[in-house]
Amino acid sequence: MKVLSDLKQKLIELLREDARYTPELLATMLGVTQEEVKTAIQELEQEHIIVKYATVVNSSKLDDEKVTALIEVQITPERGRGFDSIAERVYLYPQVKSVYLMSGAYDLLVEVEGRNLKDVASFVSEKLSTLESVLSTKTHFILKKYKQDGVIFEDHEEDHRLMISP
């Protein structure tokens, strides 16, 4: 694990908060020059510490019928490679959005996205479950997202009721 400078740690924290911050704004927030910010970000990207700038989208506001599932996978680790080999085979599928090695009752947590329920079910039954090291799977479909990456999706309506006092 690499020890990062204070500037780089603060930059990562700010960019996690909002990746749209400009180098100019970041420099002002951190009390450094724009050039220092640009150099630090470039180094973080070259070192593969920053690997992507992503947008969080509230899919419920779109006419988007995609289905997301979280799949618990129990596997037999491979000799010499442990869980890494099977995790690699799983994350190479285009439907797979994330793969995590977990502690507890299952080994991998796999996030999958498909066009519909049948799409995800087909992936699990035809691709994931058939892998040699997979012992079992348990699929959980996401019905509604309330919060993702620190962003709350709910629109809070104000309570317009009159207060009752004695």
N, C-alpha and C positions, 0 to 999 in steps of 0.2 A: 504494500500500500504506500502510495506516494504522499509525502507531506507537502501541502500547498502553502504558498505565501498567504499572508493575511488578505492582500488585495484579491487574489484569485478566489479565496474562500468567500469573501463578501460578494464578488461578482457572481459566483454560482448561486448564492442565496438570492440575490436580486433577480437574476435571470430565471430562476425557478418560479419566482413570484410573478414575473411578466417578461416573457422573452421579447416583447416589442420595445423594451427600453432601448433607446439609441445610445451609442457610445458617448455622445455629448451629454445626455441626461445622466448616464452612469458616472461619468467623470465628475459632474457637479455633485451628485449624491455622495460620492466617495472622497471628494476633495483631492482628486488627482487630475492629470492631464488626459485629454482625449487619446493621445498617442499611447499612453501607458495602458489605458483600457483596451484599445484595439490590439496592442501587442499581447496583453494577457489573454484576451479572448482567442486570438489566433493560436497561441501556445496551447490553451486548453482544448481547442479543436484538434490540433495536430497530435496531441497526446491521447486523443480519444476519451477525454474526460467529458467534454461536451460532444455528444454524438448526433443530436437532432434538436431542432426547434419545432415544437408541436403546437397545434391549436386544439383547445378543448371545445367540443361542439355539443350543444344540447340537442340531441337527435329527436327528442320528443316534439320539438318545435318545427321539425322538417317533415316532409312527406317521404320519410325514409323507413322502409319496412325491414331493415336489417335486424337480425336476431343475434344476441350475444349470449354465450354460455360459458360458465366456469366448470371445468372438468377436473375432478380429483382422479389422479392416476396412481395406482400402486404398481411398482415395477420391481424386477429383479436386477440389481446392479450388475454390470459386466465386470469380469475379472480384469484388473489392471486399469480400467477406465471409470469404474464406479457408475455414477448416474450420468456423466457428461455425454457419453456416446448416444444413449437413448434420448436424452434431452435434445441433442443436436438433430437427430432424425425427426423429432416432433416439431421443433421450431422452424425447420425448413419448409413445412407445408405453408402455402400462402394464406390459408384460412386462420392460421394461428397468429394471434396478436401478441401474446405474452406467454412465457413459460417460467415458472419459479420452482426451485427446489425447496421443499417444505420439511418442517419437523412435524411429528405427530402421526396421525392415522394413515396418511397417504404420503407419497414421495414427491409427485409433481402436481402443480396447479397450472392448468392450461386454459388460457382465455382464447376462445374461438369465435369468429364472426361469420355468419352465413346470410344468405338471402331470405331464408325462412327456416322454420323448425325442421323440416325434412332435410334441408341442406346440412344442418349441423348434425342431425341424427345419422345421416349417411356418412359424414366424415368420421364420426365416432365408431360406427359399426364396420365400415369398410377399410378405414385407414388406421385409426388410432388403436382400436382393440385388437387388430390383427398383427401388430408389431410383436415380435418374438418375446421381448422382455416384459410386456405388459401383462400384469396379473388380473387387474380389474379396473373399471372406470365407474365414476358416478357423476352424472351430468346435472348441473343446476342452471336453469335458464334465468337470465336477468329480466325481470318484469318491468322494473322502473328504476332509473338512476336518480337518486336524490342529491348526491354529491360526488364529484370526481376531481382528483388532483387539486383539492382544496377549494373547488368552485361549487357553490350551492346552486342547484337548478330550479328550485321551487320559487315561484313568484309569491311573495307574501302579501296578502291583502290586508289592509288595515282594518281593524275592528271598528265598525261604525256604530256599534250599539251605545246607547246612553248609559252612563254610569248610574247605578242605583245607590242612593245614600239614605241612611235612616232618618 
